[in-house]
């Protein structure tokens, strides 16, 4: 029997899948309150610069062949730019968001209204607190769901019943990584990248069991929201400052697409926060 040599990670052929994203232009972006450790109202934020950086992110998606739809920003909702928090969309079904903090309560109905007006017939107004794709990340066969800071475990059960997909609960323990999408992102093909120390010991054990070949990030890269990234199976749109993670992804056969969202990071957001995937 001939034994074939093991394939090096960089030799793996990755396939990009075209995605449909919903985004919100940060015309009213500001840091006027603090609801996570990243936000410092006294430091201020440059709305014009935020728009410029957001436009570069949108352009990156379009250059990769993805479709981008837009929701109109609402005056008085400076965090509405973080579209990922607005809902979870799987198989054409929309599980609406119900935000933790009163400053963001109005965002949930705004995103649900857009969904209903744009052809999504099966929409559930959540009964339990959840922040959409901030804490729900969809893989091929399972949905990973974060809790600990923003989303109630009861919402995990509610989403599973409505969407008919298995939901795996993961507990976050570091307030810097207040949403699951700040500590982990799907790579496609049933694999993920994540920062182990963001999770409780039991949740780390679950991740190790489910994803033995996961890409692990360092604290240095996690601390610049390098894991708040979007992968289409081949290309990874990622914060440019996460240089170590970028090199690691390259050795595993991925094509990093670095972007600068430093202004939006003042509110605790990165590429994924700005991006809600419309599946089905």
C-alpha positions as CSV (number, residue, x, y, z in Angstrom):
1,X,0.0,0.0,0.0
2,X,1.3,3.4,-1.0
3,X,1.2,6.0,1.8
4,X,0.7,9.5,0.5
5,X,2.5,12.4,2.3
6,X,0.4,14.7,4.5
7,X,-0.8,17.8,2.8
8,X,0.7,21.0,4.1
9,X,-2.0,23.5,5.3
10,X,-0.9,26.1,2.7
11,X,-1.5,23.5,-0.1
12,X,-5.2,23.1,0.8
13,X,-7.5,24.5,-1.9
14,X,-10.1,26.8,-0.4
15,X,-13.3,27.6,-2.2
16,X,-15.1,30.9,-1.9
17,X,-18.9,31.0,-1.8
18,X,-20.8,34.0,-2.9
19,X,-22.6,35.6,0.0
20,X,-25.4,38.2,0.5
21,X,-24.8,40.8,3.2
22,X,-26.9,43.5,4.8
23,X,-25.0,46.6,5.9
24,X,-25.9,50.1,7.3
25,X,-23.9,53.2,6.4
26,X,-22.6,54.9,9.6
27,X,-24.0,58.3,8.8
28,X,-25.0,58.9,12.5
29,X,-22.1,57.0,14.1
30,X,-20.9,58.4,17.4
31,X,-19.7,57.2,20.8
32,X,-22.0,59.0,23.1
33,X,-22.5,56.3,25.7
34,X,-20.5,53.3,27.1
35,X,-22.1,49.8,27.0
36,X,-18.9,47.8,26.5
37,X,-15.2,48.2,27.5
38,X,-14.2,49.6,24.1
39,X,-16.4,52.7,24.3
40,X,-15.0,55.9,25.8
41,X,-17.4,58.9,25.0
42,X,-14.8,61.4,26.2
43,X,-12.4,60.3,23.4
44,X,-15.0,61.0,20.8
45,X,-15.3,59.5,17.3
46,X,-14.9,60.9,13.7
47,X,-18.1,60.1,11.8
48,X,-16.6,61.1,8.5
49,X,-13.7,58.8,9.0
50,X,-16.0,56.0,10.1
51,X,-18.0,56.3,6.9
52,X,-14.8,56.3,4.8
53,X,-13.6,53.1,6.5
54,X,-17.0,51.5,6.2
55,X,-17.1,52.3,2.4
56,X,-13.7,50.5,2.1
57,X,-15.2,47.4,3.8
58,X,-18.2,47.5,1.5
59,X,-15.9,47.8,-1.5
60,X,-13.9,44.8,-0.4
61,X,-17.1,42.7,-0.3
62,X,-18.1,43.9,-3.7
63,X,-14.6,43.2,-5.2
64,X,-14.9,39.6,-3.9
65,X,-18.1,39.1,-5.8
66,X,-20.5,39.3,-2.8
67,X,-23.9,41.0,-2.9
68,X,-24.5,43.9,-0.5
69,X,-27.9,45.3,0.4
70,X,-28.3,48.4,2.5
71,X,-30.7,49.4,5.3
72,X,-31.2,53.1,5.9
73,X,-29.6,54.4,9.1
74,X,-31.9,56.0,11.7
75,X,-31.1,59.2,13.5
76,X,-30.4,58.6,17.2
77,X,-29.1,55.1,16.7
78,X,-25.3,55.5,16.4
79,X,-24.7,51.7,16.7
80,X,-27.0,50.7,13.9
81,X,-24.0,50.4,11.7
82,X,-23.3,47.1,13.5
83,X,-25.8,45.2,11.3
84,X,-24.7,41.8,12.5
85,X,-26.5,42.5,15.8
86,X,-29.8,43.2,14.0
87,X,-31.0,39.6,13.4
88,X,-30.1,36.0,12.6
89,X,-31.1,34.8,9.1
90,X,-30.9,31.1,8.3
91,X,-32.7,29.3,5.5
92,X,-34.8,32.4,4.7
93,X,-36.1,32.6,8.3
94,X,-35.4,35.6,10.4
95,X,-34.9,35.5,14.2
96,X,-35.2,39.1,15.3
97,X,-32.9,40.8,17.9
98,X,-34.0,42.0,21.3
99,X,-31.2,44.2,22.6
100,X,-29.9,44.2,26.2
101,X,-29.2,47.9,26.5
102,X,-32.0,50.5,26.1
103,X,-29.7,52.7,23.9
104,X,-30.1,50.0,21.2
105,X,-33.6,48.8,21.8
106,X,-35.0,50.5,18.7
107,X,-32.5,48.8,16.3
108,X,-34.3,45.4,16.6
109,X,-37.6,46.6,15.2
110,X,-35.8,48.6,12.5
111,X,-34.1,45.5,11.2
112,X,-37.2,43.3,11.5
113,X,-39.1,45.9,9.5
114,X,-36.5,45.9,6.7
115,X,-36.7,42.1,6.6
116,X,-40.5,42.0,6.2
117,X,-40.4,44.7,3.6
118,X,-37.7,42.9,1.6
119,X,-39.3,39.5,1.0
120,X,-38.6,37.6,4.3
121,X,-42.0,36.1,5.2
122,X,-41.0,34.0,8.2
123,X,-39.9,36.5,10.9
124,X,-40.0,35.8,14.6
125,X,-40.1,38.7,17.1
126,X,-37.9,37.3,19.8
127,X,-39.2,36.9,23.3
128,X,-35.8,36.5,24.8
129,X,-32.8,38.9,24.9
130,X,-30.4,38.3,22.0
131,X,-28.2,40.4,19.8
132,X,-28.4,38.5,16.5
133,X,-25.3,37.4,14.7
134,X,-23.3,39.1,17.5
135,X,-23.9,36.0,19.5
136,X,-25.2,33.5,16.9
137,X,-22.6,32.2,14.3
138,X,-23.9,29.8,11.7
139,X,-21.8,26.8,10.4
140,X,-22.9,24.2,7.9
141,X,-24.7,22.0,10.4
142,X,-24.8,23.8,13.7
143,X,-25.2,27.3,15.2
144,X,-22.7,28.4,17.8
145,X,-24.4,30.7,20.4
146,X,-22.7,33.0,22.9
147,X,-23.9,33.9,26.3
148,X,-22.4,35.6,29.4
149,X,-22.8,39.3,28.6
150,X,-25.6,40.0,26.1
151,X,-27.7,37.0,25.0
152,X,-29.8,34.9,27.3
153,X,-29.5,31.1,27.1
154,X,-33.3,31.0,26.7
155,X,-32.8,32.7,23.3
156,X,-30.5,29.8,22.2
157,X,-33.5,27.5,22.8
158,X,-35.9,29.9,21.1
159,X,-33.7,30.1,18.0
160,X,-33.2,26.4,17.8
161,X,-37.0,25.7,17.9
162,X,-37.6,28.4,15.3
163,X,-34.8,27.7,12.9
164,X,-34.6,23.9,13.3
165,X,-30.8,23.9,13.6
166,X,-28.8,22.5,16.5
167,X,-27.6,25.3,18.7
168,X,-24.4,24.9,20.9
169,X,-24.1,27.2,23.9
170,X,-20.7,28.8,24.6
171,X,-20.0,31.0,27.6
172,X,-17.9,34.1,27.3
173,X,-16.0,35.3,30.3
174,X,-13.9,38.3,29.2
175,X,-15.8,41.6,29.0
176,X,-13.6,42.7,26.1
177,X,-15.2,39.9,24.1
178,X,-18.8,40.7,25.0
179,X,-20.2,39.1,21.8
180,X,-19.3,35.7,20.4
181,X,-18.3,37.3,17.1
182,X,-15.5,39.2,18.8
183,X,-13.9,35.9,20.0
184,X,-14.6,33.4,17.2
185,X,-15.5,33.3,13.5
186,X,-16.5,30.5,11.1
187,X,-14.0,29.5,8.4
188,X,-16.3,27.4,6.4
189,X,-16.1,23.7,5.9
190,X,-17.1,23.1,9.5
191,X,-14.1,24.8,11.1
192,X,-13.5,28.0,13.1
193,X,-10.9,30.4,14.4
194,X,-11.1,31.5,18.0
195,X,-9.3,32.9,21.1
196,X,-9.5,30.2,23.8
197,X,-9.2,32.6,26.8
198,X,-12.4,34.4,25.9
199,X,-14.4,31.2,26.9
200,X,-15.1,29.4,30.1
201,X,-13.2,26.1,30.7
202,X,-16.2,24.0,29.8
203,X,-16.8,26.0,26.6
204,X,-13.2,25.7,25.7
205,X,-13.5,21.9,26.1
206,X,-16.5,21.9,23.8
207,X,-14.7,23.9,21.1
208,X,-11.6,21.6,21.3
209,X,-13.9,18.6,20.8
210,X,-15.9,20.1,18.0
211,X,-13.0,21.8,16.2
212,X,-9.7,19.9,16.8
213,X,-8.2,21.6,13.8
214,X,-9.3,25.1,14.6
215,X,-7.1,28.2,14.0
216,X,-6.2,29.6,17.4
217,X,-5.6,33.4,17.9
218,X,-3.3,35.0,20.3
219,X,-4.4,37.7,22.8
220,X,-2.5,40.3,20.8
221,X,-4.7,39.6,17.7
222,X,-7.9,39.2,19.7
223,X,-7.3,42.5,21.4
224,X,-7.5,44.4,18.0
225,X,-10.7,42.5,17.3
226,X,-8.9,40.3,14.8
227,X,-11.5,37.6,15.3
228,X,-14.4,39.9,14.3
229,X,-13.8,38.7,10.7
230,X,-15.8,37.4,7.8
231,X,-14.8,34.4,5.8
232,X,-16.4,33.2,2.6
233,X,-14.6,29.9,2.7
234,X,-11.4,31.2,1.1
235,X,-11.1,35.0,1.6
236,X,-11.0,36.4,5.1
237,X,-12.0,40.1,5.6
238,X,-10.1,41.0,8.7
239,X,-8.8,43.9,10.8
240,X,-5.4,44.9,9.3
241,X,-3.8,45.2,12.8
242,X,-4.2,41.4,13.4
243,X,-0.9,40.7,11.7
244,X,-0.1,37.4,13.5
245,X,-3.6,35.9,12.8
246,X,-3.3,37.1,9.2
247,X,0.0,35.1,8.8
248,X,-1.5,32.1,10.4
249,X,-4.5,32.1,8.1
250,X,-2.2,32.3,5.1
251,X,-0.3,29.2,6.2
252,X,-3.7,27.4,6.3
253,X,-4.5,28.3,2.8
254,X,-6.8,31.3,3.3
255,X,-6.6,34.7,1.6
256,X,-6.7,37.5,4.1
257,X,-8.2,40.8,3.0
258,X,-7.0,43.4,5.5
259,X,-9.2,46.4,6.2
260,X,-8.9,49.4,8.6
261,X,-11.9,49.9,10.8
262,X,-10.1,51.6,13.6
263,X,-12.7,54.3,14.0
264,X,-15.6,51.9,14.4
265,X,-13.5,49.9,16.8
266,X,-13.9,52.8,19.2
267,X,-17.5,51.4,19.7
268,X,-16.3,47.8,19.9
269,X,-16.9,46.8,16.2
270,X,-15.1,45.4,13.3
271,X,-15.8,43.8,9.9
272,X,-18.2,41.2,11.2
273,X,-20.1,43.6,13.4
274,X,-20.9,45.6,10.3
275,X,-22.1,42.6,8.3
276,X,-25.3,40.6,8.6
277,X,-25.5,37.6,6.3
278,X,-28.8,37.0,4.6
279,X,-29.0,33.2,4.2
280,X,-31.6,31.7,1.9
